[in-house]
Structure formats: structure tokens, C-alpha cells
Amino acid sequence: MKNGTGVLAFVNDELYAICRMDLEDSNLEILWLETAPFKSKRSFLLNGIYRPPPSTRADDISLENNIEKAHLLNEQTILIGDSQAY
């Protein structure tokens, strides 16, 4: 993992959520969860990513590849991110 602030998720203990380590990338500050709304049987992927500056083209490619890997699972996906201005 790169130096930065990282990504953290707080999950209610009544909510179904599992960490999808198979989708995470040690070169990115990224977190993938599989979760479902209360009383729902349909899960979705939730992604949180932080991109600390400076960002390089290699960082962009790693992120694109990571998102593509999740996309290929054909699951509904929500991406949440933060980056700092340069």
C-alpha cells in the first residue's frame, strides 16, 4: 500500500457485508465490500478508494484494471472515492 490516509468502512453488525479481498490491490488504497440492503436478497459491490497525490499514469492503469476486474463479475457496483487537488 502506498503512503496516504487509506480507506476504512464502518458496517452495522445487522447489515450483511463481507470484505472482497479478491478484488483488492496492494498498489491501491482501495476497499471492496459485498453488501445488501436490509431485508434484500440481492447483493452489490461497494468500492471505496483514496488516491493521494501525486497520481501517475501507472496509478490510473492499476485503478482501471481493478475496476474492470470487478465489472467482469457482472454485479451492481457503487464506486465512492476521494482525491486531493494538486
C-alpha positions as CSV (number, residue, x, y, z in Angstrom):
1,M,0.0,0.0,0.0
2,K,1.2,3.5,-0.8
3,N,1.6,6.2,1.9
4,G,-1.6,8.0,2.5
5,T,-4.6,8.0,4.6
6,G,-6.2,4.7,3.5
7,V,-9.8,3.6,3.3
8,L,-12.0,2.5,6.2
9,A,-15.6,1.3,6.4
10,F,-17.8,1.1,9.4
11,V,-20.5,-1.6,9.0
12,N,-23.6,-2.0,11.2
13,D,-23.5,-5.5,12.7
14,E,-27.0,-6.1,11.5
15,L,-26.0,-5.5,7.8
16,Y,-24.7,-8.3,5.7
17,A,-21.2,-7.3,4.4
18,I,-18.1,-9.2,3.6
19,C,-14.7,-7.8,2.5
20,R,-13.8,-8.9,-1.0
21,M,-10.1,-9.3,-0.6
22,D,-10.0,-11.0,-4.1
23,L,-10.7,-7.6,-5.6
24,E,-8.3,-5.5,-3.6
25,D,-4.9,-4.4,-5.0
26,S,-1.9,-3.8,-2.7
27,N,-0.8,-0.9,-5.0
28,L,-4.0,1.0,-4.4
29,E,-5.7,2.4,-1.3
30,I,-8.9,0.6,-2.0
31,L,-11.6,-1.4,-0.2
32,W,-14.2,-3.6,-1.8
33,L,-17.3,-4.8,0.1
34,E,-20.1,-7.1,-0.9
35,T,-23.3,-6.0,0.9
36,A,-27.0,-6.0,0.6
37,P,-29.7,-3.5,1.8
38,F,-31.6,-4.6,4.9
39,K,-34.1,-7.4,4.0
40,S,-32.8,-7.7,0.5
41,K,-31.5,-10.9,-1.1
42,R,-29.7,-9.0,-3.9
43,S,-26.2,-8.0,-3.0
44,F,-24.0,-5.4,-4.7
45,L,-20.4,-4.4,-4.6
46,L,-19.3,-1.2,-2.8
47,N,-15.9,0.3,-3.5
48,G,-14.1,2.9,-1.6
49,I,-10.9,4.4,-2.9
50,Y,-8.5,7.1,-1.9
51,R,-5.9,8.4,-4.4
52,P,-3.3,10.6,-2.7
53,P,-1.4,13.0,-4.9
54,P,0.7,12.8,-7.0
55,S,-1.1,10.3,-9.2
56,T,0.7,8.7,-12.1
57,R,-0.4,7.1,-15.3
58,A,0.6,3.7,-13.8
59,D,-1.8,4.5,-10.9
60,D,-4.6,5.2,-13.4
61,I,-3.9,1.9,-15.2
62,S,-3.9,0.0,-11.9
63,L,-7.3,1.6,-10.9
64,E,-8.8,0.9,-14.4
65,N,-7.7,-2.7,-14.2
66,N,-9.1,-3.1,-10.7
67,I,-12.5,-1.7,-11.6
68,E,-12.6,-3.8,-14.8
69,K,-11.9,-6.9,-12.7
70,A,-15.0,-6.1,-10.5
71,H,-17.0,-5.2,-13.6
72,L,-16.4,-8.6,-15.1
73,L,-18.3,-10.2,-12.1
74,N,-21.5,-8.6,-13.6
75,E,-22.7,-7.3,-10.2
76,Q,-24.3,-4.0,-9.5
77,T,-21.4,-1.8,-8.3
78,I,-21.2,1.5,-6.5
79,L,-17.9,3.4,-6.6
80,I,-17.0,6.0,-3.9
81,G,-13.8,7.9,-4.0
82,D,-11.8,10.9,-2.8
83,S,-8.7,12.6,-4.2
84,Q,-6.9,15.7,-3.3
85,A,-6.3,18.7,-5.6
86,Y,-2.8,19.1,-6.9
